[in-house]
Amino acid sequence: MDAREYFQDIVQRSYYEYCQNPKDIRLLWHAIVSMNSVPDYIAVDRFGYVLEVDRKEFDAEVRKVRKELDLTELQYCANTLKHVRRIPRDQFTATASSTSVDAADQDTWVFDGHDLVQVAHDSFNKLNAIFQSSSLK
């Protein structure tokens, strides 16, 4: 699956399913986490889909894509959802936690001021614009 296929088959479908059911945290969760993988797919595309790539070079390219597309807020939210708690490496306290999310209370769908719904909409619009105007495979 190339970057465009991933975006169309996984990300778009997940996002549109969420938009049809905006009170379903599971669909929002899946949309955010799937969007967060797009920079990895774009990096693979930029490397020409070669089988072997230096890990440091690949990670640097993924960071570059995230910065270019302004997806750091998306990454923050996706990582908090995936890893349950955001614990900085140099501290012993959690700064954000997906355990604070109450599926029935959309007011709790916020991590450290990052509104998950708004992050999903903003991130999707950025990604959609890229795939509408680019030559990505």
N, C-alpha and C positions, 0 to 999 in steps of 0.2 A: 504494500500500500504506500503510495507516494504522498507527499505533503498535501496536494490538492484533494486526493481521494480521502485522506484522513479528515481534512476539513469538511468536505461535503458529506461523507458517509457517517462520521462520528460526531464532530463538533456541531455542524449545522442542525442535524437531526436532534441532538441532545438539547441544544438551545431552543429550537422551535417547540419541542415537547414541553420544555419548562414554560415557555411563553403561553402555551395553551393551558397550563396548569400552574399558575404563578404562586399558589399556596403550598406546593409540594416541594419540601426541602430536599427530598431525594433527587428530584430532577434538577434542581438548582445546583446541588452538590456535584452531580455528574457533569453538568454543563461546565462548571468552573474547572473541575479537575481535568476534563478532556481538553478544554481550551489551553490549559497550562502546558500541555504536551506539544502544542503547535510549534513553538520555537525549536524544539528538538527535531521535528520533522523538517522544518525550514533549513536548519543547520545540515542535516543529512543531504538535503537537496543541493545546498551550496557546495558540499564536498563531492557532488556528482554520484551519490549512491555507491561509493566504493565500499568494499567490505571491511577494510582495515583503516582506521583513523586513530591517531594519537589521542588519548583520552584528554590530555590537557588542552590540546588544540580544539578538540570538539567542544569541551566545556566552555572554552573562551568564545567560541563561535555562538553557542547557545546564549551566553551572557550578552554578547553583542546584539543578537537578534532581539532579546528581551528589551535591551536599552533602546534600540532603533524603533521598536514598536510601542515603547512606553508600557510594558506589561509587568512592571515590578509589583504593582498593587495586586494584580491577578496572581502572581507567584506567591505573594505573602498569604493571600486568602486560600489558595489551593494547598499550600504546604500546611497551613493550620488545619484545614479539613482533613488532609491525608494523615498527618502525624499527631493529631489530637491536641497537642500542646506545643506552642512556640517557646522554646527554652533557649535563650542565647547561650552559646558555647562557654562564655566566660562568667556565667551567672548560675545560680541555683534556683531561680524563680521563673515561673511561667509568665509570659506576657499576654498571651491570648490562648484561648482554648475552644475547640469545637464542642466540648462538653457543656458550654454555656448556651448552645443552640437548643431552643425549644421548638420542635416542629410545628406546634400549634400557635406560636407567638412570633410573628414576623419582626417584632421589635427587637428580638434577640439575635437576629441574623446580621450582626455587626461584630467585627473584630477590631479592637483598638481604633475605632472610628472608620473602618473600612466596611461600608454597607455592601453585603454580598450581592444583593439584587443589582445595585448600581454598577458594581464591578463587573458583573456578568454582562450587563447591557453595553457598557463602555468597551469592554474587551472584545465582545463579539463584533461591535461596529468597527473597531480597529482591524481585526483579523479579516472580516468580510471585505473591507476596502482593499486590503492587500491582495486577496485572492481574486477580486474582481478586476484588478488593474495590473496583475503581474504575470510573468511568464513561468511561474513555478509549475513544476510538473504535478 
